Amino acid sequence: MTFLRAWSCAAVLALITAGALCAAEPAADPRKPLPAREALNQAVAQVKEVFKAEYAAAAPEALAALARKLLEQAQAEKDEVSKYALLSEARRLAVQAAEPLAAARAVADLGRAYRLDTYQETFASLDQCRRQIRDMEKVKELAGIYLGLGKTALEEELYAEAERAVQKAQECAAVARDAELAKLAAAQKGAVEQARRAFLQVQKARETLKTQPDDPAANLALGRFLWFTQGDAAKALPHLAKGSDGSLATCARLDLDGAPSNEAKVALGDAWWQQSEGKPPAEQDALRARAAHWYQQCVNELTGLEQMRVLKRIGDSGAQDSAWIEFAENETKGLRAEAMPPGDGKFQYGAKDGRPCGIFQAPTYLHLKLDDLWADNFANAHKMLVDVECYDDQGAFHLQYSTADKVFEIGGTATLEGKKTWAVKSLAMTNQKFRNAQNSGADLRIFFMKGGPIYVRKVTVRRASDK
């Protein structure tokens, strides 16, 4: 799955809200410069005057409440200097109150609009909170935020930041003596180390392709990295088609050309399946998923033993009747959070009751896109369900999706009842069509319409008959 790219409005399944991180050349940065100091000081003074009564309160709870109020006020503020003043004060107050989630959100909103180093500012704010926190639940929450930051940095290919975040998550998990968080942090540390090694190996190939775009060895190296490390088959195939692995290049060229008949689709699926034989598990899974992508497009037109053979391979590939995204483990299967324009969909990583999760503050959206294999697999389903594993506290959300006749249809609604426990809320959709018709090409979205924070561990899309 793809998360954030600083000012290209990338997703949502990351700690810093959509579009907040910085990894581009300064000349390409369209964000606004920081306000002049004199103008900013005047704006801060105005904020303090308007909220004079709230500033008078000294208790951490009151400061945290004021920080959240300033964050919300900033969303509606049109004047850029005043907006910066509101967000910078929200950040300062959140740090003073040792509220890491509010502090991270303030930095995220600042980083989305203004030219600052969002990673460094986030680390600085979280570290200041960390020095003040004594409550173990807050320490666990902080560990979850660091894990989210590390995940985002990893997918931005910013390995020093990713390692720094994971190290801090491990330290928090150790302080809280939380085995689950420690396990997650250790797994993420391994992922960072593996990705760094793969990235260094492919850098030479990228440099070669700048001057020799048809170089077979470089194309193979980059194509393998894009597909088997980053999971992006669409970007990988053009490189693999020019690569030095002859059989892999043939499959890639056939795939790019498309398969016009059912026989050609089966043959292409078989070719990808043959490529998967004897490969390492992750590589084999990717190749077999590509095979199933082609099988799925023709299986209903097949008959007899051939249909049975293809159906078995689809099942063996993992193309099952459910797709999911799990915020707790930073893992997905067939479903991913989609890149969104600023303000349209955003969330933060954190923890609730020591369990890592995504945290949504209404009103906001979670935009979801099915991988092609799963979209094909669900094409003939009359009714489907979206299961949202969430903490039953306060708030409400509903499902929005497309049908054959409508771009926008409202599905099931869930209202949280304040039971203070983890629960699964199922949202129904009927006659759905996954045609990338929602914002930024998403297939469906969950609208968190009121309440919050709403804590979500996992979202599953499945056929209504599944148990």
C-alpha positions as CSV (number, residue, x, y, z in Angstrom):
1,M,0.0,0.0,0.0
2,T,1.1,3.6,-0.6
3,F,1.1,6.2,2.2
4,L,2.3,9.7,2.2
5,R,4.2,11.9,-0.2
6,A,4.8,15.4,1.2
7,W,2.7,17.6,-1.0
8,S,1.2,15.0,-3.4
9,C,-1.7,14.4,-1.0
10,A,-1.0,10.8,-0.1
11,A,-2.8,8.8,2.3
12,V,-4.2,7.9,4.9
13,L,-3.1,5.1,6.9
14,A,-0.2,7.1,8.4
15,L,0.6,9.0,11.5
16,I,1.0,12.4,9.9
17,T,-2.3,13.3,8.3
18,A,-2.7,13.3,4.5
19,G,-0.1,15.4,2.7
20,A,2.0,16.4,5.7
21,L,5.4,14.9,5.2
22,C,8.4,16.5,3.4
23,A,10.5,14.6,0.9
24,A,10.8,16.8,-2.2
25,E,13.1,19.3,-3.6
26,P,12.6,22.8,-2.0
27,A,11.9,24.3,-5.4
28,A,9.0,21.9,-5.9
29,D,7.4,22.7,-2.6
30,P,4.2,24.6,-3.1
31,R,3.6,25.1,0.6
32,K,3.5,28.6,2.0
33,P,6.6,30.2,3.7
34,L,6.5,30.6,7.5
35,P,4.9,33.9,8.5
36,A,7.1,36.9,9.4
37,R,7.9,37.0,13.1
38,E,6.2,40.4,13.8
39,A,3.0,39.4,12.1
40,L,3.0,36.0,13.8
41,N,3.6,37.6,17.2
42,Q,0.6,39.9,16.6
43,A,-1.6,36.9,15.6
44,V,-0.6,34.9,18.6
45,A,-1.4,37.8,20.9
46,Q,-4.8,38.0,19.2
47,V,-5.4,34.2,19.8
48,K,-4.5,34.7,23.5
49,E,-6.9,37.6,23.8
50,V,-9.8,35.8,22.1
51,F,-9.3,32.7,24.3
52,K,-8.2,34.6,27.4
53,A,-10.5,32.7,29.8
54,E,-9.3,29.3,28.6
55,Y,-5.6,30.4,28.8
56,A,-6.1,31.3,32.4
57,A,-6.7,27.7,33.4
58,A,-3.5,25.9,34.4
59,A,-4.5,22.3,34.7
60,P,-3.2,19.9,32.1
61,E,-6.7,18.8,31.2
62,A,-7.7,22.4,30.5
63,L,-4.6,23.0,28.4
64,A,-5.3,19.9,26.4
65,A,-8.9,20.9,25.8
66,L,-7.8,24.4,24.7
67,A,-5.2,22.8,22.3
68,R,-8.0,20.7,20.7
69,K,-10.2,23.8,20.5
70,L,-7.5,25.8,18.7
71,L,-7.0,22.8,16.3
72,E,-10.6,22.9,15.3
73,Q,-10.6,26.7,15.0
74,A,-7.7,26.5,12.7
75,Q,-9.6,24.4,10.3
76,A,-12.1,27.2,9.6
77,E,-9.5,30.0,9.7
78,K,-9.0,31.7,6.3
79,D,-6.2,34.1,7.2
80,E,-2.9,32.2,6.8
81,V,-1.0,34.0,9.6
82,S,-3.8,33.5,12.1
83,K,-4.1,29.9,11.0
84,Y,-0.4,29.4,11.7
85,A,-0.7,31.1,15.1
86,L,-3.6,28.8,16.1
87,L,-1.8,25.7,15.1
88,S,1.5,26.7,16.7
89,E,-0.3,27.5,19.9
90,A,-2.2,24.3,19.8
91,R,1.1,22.4,19.4
92,R,2.7,24.3,22.3
93,L,-0.2,23.7,24.6
94,A,-0.5,20.0,23.7
95,V,3.2,19.6,24.5
96,Q,2.7,21.4,27.8
97,A,-0.2,19.2,28.6
98,A,1.7,16.1,27.5
99,E,-0.9,15.2,24.9
100,P,1.1,13.5,22.1
101,L,-1.8,12.9,19.8
102,A,-2.9,16.5,19.7
103,A,0.7,17.7,19.4
104,A,1.3,15.4,16.4
105,R,-1.9,16.5,14.8
106,A,-0.9,20.2,15.2
107,V,2.5,19.5,13.6
108,A,0.8,17.6,10.8
109,D,-1.6,20.5,10.0
110,L,1.3,22.9,10.1
111,G,3.4,20.7,7.8
112,R,0.6,20.3,5.3
113,A,0.3,24.1,4.8
114,Y,3.7,25.6,5.6
115,R,7.4,24.9,4.8
116,L,8.8,23.2,7.8
117,D,10.5,19.9,8.4
118,T,7.6,17.9,9.6
119,Y,9.5,14.8,10.7
120,Q,11.9,16.8,12.9
121,E,9.2,19.0,14.3
122,T,7.1,15.9,15.1
123,F,10.0,14.1,16.8
124,A,10.7,17.3,18.9
125,S,7.1,17.6,20.0
126,L,6.7,13.9,20.8
127,D,10.0,13.8,22.7
128,Q,8.9,16.8,24.8
129,C,5.7,15.0,25.6
130,R,7.5,11.8,26.4
131,R,9.7,13.4,29.1
132,Q,6.5,14.5,31.0
133,I,4.3,11.3,30.7
134,R,4.0,9.0,33.7
135,D,0.7,7.3,32.9
136,M,1.4,3.9,31.2
137,E,-1.6,4.2,28.9
138,K,-0.2,7.4,27.5
139,V,3.2,5.7,27.0
140,K,1.4,3.0,25.0
141,E,-0.4,5.7,23.0
142,L,3.0,7.4,22.3
143,A,4.5,4.0,21.2
144,G,1.6,3.7,18.7
145,I,2.2,7.2,17.3
146,Y,6.0,6.5,16.9
147,L,5.1,3.2,15.0
148,G,2.9,5.2,12.7
149,L,5.5,7.8,12.1
150,G,8.1,5.0,11.4
151,K,5.7,3.3,8.9
152,T,5.2,6.6,7.1
153,A,8.9,7.3,6.9
154,L,9.6,3.8,5.7
155,E,7.2,4.2,2.8
156,E,8.7,7.6,2.0
157,E,12.1,5.8,1.8
158,L,13.4,8.0,4.7
159,Y,15.2,5.2,6.5
160,A,17.0,7.3,9.2
161,E,13.7,8.8,10.3
162,A,12.1,5.3,10.2
163,E,14.8,3.8,12.3
164,R,14.6,6.7,14.8
165,A,10.8,6.3,15.2
166,V,11.1,2.5,15.6
167,Q,13.8,2.9,18.3
168,K,11.6,5.3,20.2
169,A,8.6,3.0,19.9
170,Q,10.7,0.1,21.3
171,E,11.7,2.3,24.2
172,C,8.1,3.2,25.0
173,A,7.0,-0.4,24.7
174,A,9.8,-1.4,27.2
175,V,8.8,1.3,29.7
176,A,5.1,0.2,29.4
177,R,6.1,-3.5,29.6
178,D,3.7,-4.2,26.7
179,A,4.6,-7.4,24.8
180,E,2.3,-6.7,21.9
181,L,3.7,-3.3,21.2
182,A,7.3,-4.7,21.6
183,K,6.5,-7.4,19.0
184,L,5.1,-4.8,16.6
185,A,8.1,-2.6,17.0
186,A,10.5,-5.5,16.5
187,A,8.7,-6.5,13.3
188,Q,8.8,-2.9,12.0
189,K,12.5,-2.7,12.8
190,G,13.1,-5.8,10.7
191,A,11.1,-4.3,7.9
192,V,13.1,-1.1,7.9
193,E,16.4,-2.9,7.8
194,Q,15.2,-5.1,5.0
195,A,13.8,-2.2,3.0
196,R,17.0,-0.2,3.5
197,R,19.1,-3.0,2.1
198,A,16.8,-3.4,-0.9
199,F,16.8,0.4,-1.5
200,L,20.6,0.6,-1.5
201,Q,20.8,-2.3,-3.9
202,V,18.5,-0.6,-6.4
203,Q,20.0,2.9,-6.2
204,K,22.7,1.9,-8.7
205,A,20.0,0.7,-11.1
206,R,18.1,3.9,-10.9
207,E,21.2,5.9,-11.6
208,T,22.0,3.7,-14.6
209,L,18.5,4.1,-16.0
210,K,18.8,7.9,-16.0
211,T,21.3,7.6,-18.9
212,Q,20.6,4.1,-20.2
213,P,16.8,3.6,-19.9
214,D,16.9,0.3,-21.8
215,D,19.6,-1.4,-19.7
216,P,18.4,-4.9,-19.1
217,A,20.1,-5.6,-15.7
218,A,19.0,-2.2,-14.3
219,N,15.5,-2.6,-15.4
220,L,15.3,-6.1,-13.9
221,A,16.7,-4.8,-10.5
222,L,14.3,-1.9,-10.4
223,G,11.3,-3.9,-11.5
224,R,11.9,-6.5,-8.9
225,F,12.2,-3.8,-6.2
226,L,9.0,-2.1,-7.3
227,W,7.0,-5.3,-7.3
228,F,8.5,-7.5,-4.6
229,T,9.6,-4.9,-2.1
230,Q,7.1,-2.1,-2.7
231,G,4.2,-4.2,-4.0
232,D,3.6,-2.0,-7.1
233,A,3.1,-4.4,-10.0
234,A,1.8,-1.7,-12.3
235,K,5.0,0.3,-12.0
236,A,7.2,-2.8,-12.1
237,L,5.9,-4.5,-15.3
238,P,7.3,-1.9,-17.8
239,H,10.8,-2.4,-16.3
240,L,10.5,-6.2,-16.1
241,A,9.5,-6.2,-19.7
242,K,12.9,-4.7,-20.6
243,G,14.8,-6.8,-18.0
244,S,17.5,-9.4,-18.4
245,D,15.3,-12.3,-17.0
246,G,14.0,-13.6,-20.3
247,S,10.9,-15.6,-19.1
248,L,10.0,-12.8,-16.6
249,A,10.3,-10.2,-19.4
250,T,8.1,-12.3,-21.7
251,C,5.3,-12.6,-19.0
252,A,5.6,-8.8,-18.4
253,R,5.3,-8.0,-22.1
254,L,2.3,-10.2,-22.5
255,D,0.7,-8.7,-19.4
256,L,1.2,-5.2,-20.7
257,D,-0.3,-6.1,-24.1
258,G,-3.4,-7.6,-22.4
259,A,-5.1,-10.9,-23.1
260,P,-7.9,-10.6,-25.7
261,S,-9.5,-14.0,-25.2
262,N,-10.3,-16.4,-22.4
263,E,-7.7,-18.8,-23.6
264,A,-5.1,-16.0,-23.6
265,K,-6.1,-15.0,-20.1
266,V,-5.7,-18.6,-18.8
267,A,-2.3,-18.9,-20.6
268,L,-1.1,-15.7,-19.1
269,G,-2.2,-16.8,-15.6
270,D,-0.4,-20.1,-16.1
271,A,2.7,-18.3,-17.2
272,W,2.8,-16.2,-14.1
273,W,2.0,-19.2,-12.0
274,Q,5.0,-21.1,-13.5
275,Q,7.2,-18.0,-12.7
276,S,6.2,-18.4,-9.0
277,E,7.5,-22.0,-8.6
278,G,10.4,-22.2,-6.3
279,K,10.4,-18.5,-5.4
280,P,10.7,-17.1,-1.9
281,P,7.3,-16.8,-0.1
282,A,6.8,-13.1,-0.6
283,E,7.8,-13.2,-4.3
284,Q,5.7,-16.3,-4.9
285,D,2.7,-14.7,-3.3
286,A,3.0,-11.6,-5.6
287,L,3.4,-13.7,-8.8
288,R,0.5,-16.0,-7.9
289,A,-1.7,-13.0,-7.1
290,R,-0.9,-11.7,-10.6
291,A,-1.8,-15.1,-12.1
292,A,-5.1,-15.0,-10.2
293,H,-5.8,-11.5,-11.5
294,W,-5.9,-13.0,-15.0
295,Y,-7.7,-16.2,-14.0
296,Q,-10.4,-14.3,-12.3
297,Q,-11.3,-12.5,-15.5
298,C,-12.3,-15.7,-17.3
299,V,-13.1,-18.3,-14.7
300,N,-16.8,-17.9,-15.1
301,E,-16.6,-18.7,-18.8
302,L,-14.7,-21.9,-18.3
303,T,-16.2,-25.3,-17.7
304,G,-15.4,-28.7,-16.4
305,L,-12.0,-29.7,-15.2
306,E,-10.4,-26.6,-16.6
307,Q,-12.6,-24.4,-14.5
308,M,-11.9,-26.6,-11.4
309,R,-8.2,-26.2,-12.0
310,V,-8.3,-22.5,-12.3
311,L,-10.6,-22.1,-9.3
312,K,-8.2,-24.1,-7.2
313,R,-5.3,-21.9,-8.2
314,I,-7.3,-18.8,-7.4
315,G,-7.9,-20.2,-3.9
316,D,-4.3,-21.2,-3.5
317,S,-3.2,-17.7,-4.5
318,G,-5.0,-16.1,-1.6
319,A,-7.7,-14.6,-3.7
320,Q,-10.4,-15.3,-1.1
321,D,-13.7,-13.6,-0.5
322,S,-12.5,-11.0,1.9
323,A,-10.0,-8.1,1.8
324,W,-8.7,-6.2,4.8
325,I,-6.5,-3.4,6.1
326,E,-5.3,-3.8,9.7
327,F,-4.1,-0.6,11.3
328,A,-2.8,-2.4,14.4
329,E,-0.3,-4.5,12.4
330,N,0.3,-2.0,9.5
331,E,-0.8,-4.8,7.2
332,T,-3.2,-5.2,4.3
333,K,-4.6,-7.9,2.1
334,G,-6.3,-6.7,-1.1
335,L,-7.4,-3.4,0.5
336,R,-5.6,-0.2,1.0
337,A,-6.1,3.4,2.2
338,E,-6.1,5.7,-0.7
339,A,-4.2,9.0,-1.2
340,M,-6.5,11.9,-0.5
341,P,-6.5,15.7,-1.0
342,P,-5.7,17.6,2.2
343,G,-8.6,17.9,4.5
344,D,-10.7,15.2,2.8
345,G,-9.4,12.2,4.7
346,K,-6.9,12.0,7.5
347,F,-6.1,9.9,10.6
348,Q,-3.4,9.3,13.0
349,Y,-1.8,6.1,14.4
350,G,-2.1,5.7,18.1
351,A,-3.3,3.1,20.7
352,K,-6.4,2.5,22.8
353,D,-6.2,0.2,25.8
354,G,-2.7,-0.7,24.8
355,R,-3.8,-1.8,21.3
356,P,-2.4,0.0,18.3
357,C,-5.0,1.4,16.0
358,G,-6.0,4.2,13.6
359,I,-7.6,7.3,15.2
360,F,-10.2,9.3,13.4
361,Q,-11.6,12.6,14.5
362,A,-15.0,13.4,13.0
363,P,-15.8,14.8,10.5
364,T,-13.4,12.9,8.3
365,Y,-13.2,10.0,5.8
366,L,-11.3,6.8,5.3
367,H,-11.0,6.2,1.6
368,L,-10.4,2.6,0.5
369,K,-9.4,1.0,-2.7
370,L,-9.6,-2.7,-3.6
371,D,-6.7,-4.3,-5.5
372,D,-7.7,-5.5,-8.9
373,L,-7.7,-9.2,-8.0
374,W,-10.2,-8.6,-5.2
375,A,-12.3,-6.2,-7.2
376,D,-12.6,-8.9,-9.9
377,N,-13.4,-11.5,-7.3
378,F,-16.3,-9.4,-5.9
379,A,-17.6,-8.3,-9.3
380,N,-20.7,-10.6,-9.2
381,A,-21.5,-10.3,-5.5
382,H,-25.0,-8.9,-5.0
383,K,-24.5,-7.9,-1.4
384,M,-21.4,-7.2,0.6
385,L,-20.4,-6.2,4.1
386,V,-17.7,-3.9,5.5
387,D,-16.7,-4.9,9.0
388,V,-15.2,-2.2,11.1
389,E,-13.4,-3.4,14.2
390,C,-13.5,-0.3,16.5
391,Y,-13.6,0.7,20.1
392,D,-17.3,1.2,21.1
393,D,-17.1,4.6,22.8
394,Q,-18.8,7.6,21.1
395,G,-19.6,8.7,17.6
396,A,-21.2,7.4,14.4
397,F,-20.1,6.5,10.8
398,H,-21.6,5.2,7.6
399,L,-20.5,3.7,4.3
400,Q,-20.4,5.4,1.0
401,Y,-19.9,3.5,-2.3
402,S,-20.8,3.3,-6.0
403,T,-23.4,1.2,-7.9
404,A,-23.9,0.6,-11.6
405,D,-26.3,3.5,-11.7
406,K,-24.9,5.9,-9.1
407,V,-21.5,7.2,-8.3
408,F,-22.5,7.9,-4.8
409,E,-24.7,5.6,-2.6
410,I,-25.0,5.6,1.2
411,G,-24.8,2.1,2.8
412,G,-25.1,0.9,6.4
413,T,-24.7,3.2,9.4
414,A,-23.1,2.4,12.8
415,T,-23.7,4.3,16.0
416,L,-21.3,3.7,18.9
417,E,-23.1,3.0,22.2
418,G,-20.5,3.8,24.8
419,K,-19.9,0.2,25.9
420,K,-16.1,0.9,26.3
421,T,-15.0,-2.3,24.6
422,W,-13.7,-3.4,21.2
423,A,-16.5,-4.5,18.8
424,V,-17.2,-5.1,15.1
425,K,-19.7,-2.9,13.3
426,S,-20.9,-4.3,10.0
427,L,-22.0,-1.9,7.2
428,A,-24.0,-3.3,4.2
429,M,-23.8,-2.4,0.6
430,T,-26.0,-3.8,-2.3
431,N,-25.4,-3.9,-6.0
432,Q,-22.0,-2.3,-5.5
433,K,-19.6,-1.7,-8.3
434,F,-16.0,-1.1,-7.6
435,R,-15.1,1.3,-10.3
436,N,-12.7,3.8,-8.7
437,A,-15.5,6.5,-8.7
438,Q,-14.9,7.9,-5.2
439,N,-12.4,10.7,-4.6
440,S,-8.9,10.1,-5.8
441,G,-10.0,6.8,-7.4
442,A,-11.1,5.1,-4.2
443,D,-13.8,2.3,-4.5
444,L,-15.6,3.1,-1.2
445,R,-15.2,5.2,1.9
446,I,-16.3,5.4,5.5
447,F,-17.5,8.7,6.7
448,F,-16.9,9.3,10.4
449,M,-19.7,11.9,10.7
450,K,-19.8,12.7,14.4
451,G,-18.0,12.0,17.7
452,G,-14.5,10.9,18.3
453,P,-11.9,10.2,18.6
454,I,-13.0,6.9,16.9
455,Y,-10.5,4.1,17.3
456,V,-10.3,1.5,14.4
457,R,-8.1,-1.6,14.4
458,K,-9.2,-3.3,11.2
459,V,-11.6,-2.9,8.2
460,T,-12.7,-6.0,6.2
461,V,-14.6,-6.1,3.0
462,R,-16.4,-9.4,2.4
463,R,-19.3,-11.1,0.8
464,A,-22.4,-11.1,2.9
465,S,-22.5,-14.8,3.1
466,D,-19.0,-15.0,4.7
467,K,-18.8,-15.8,8.5
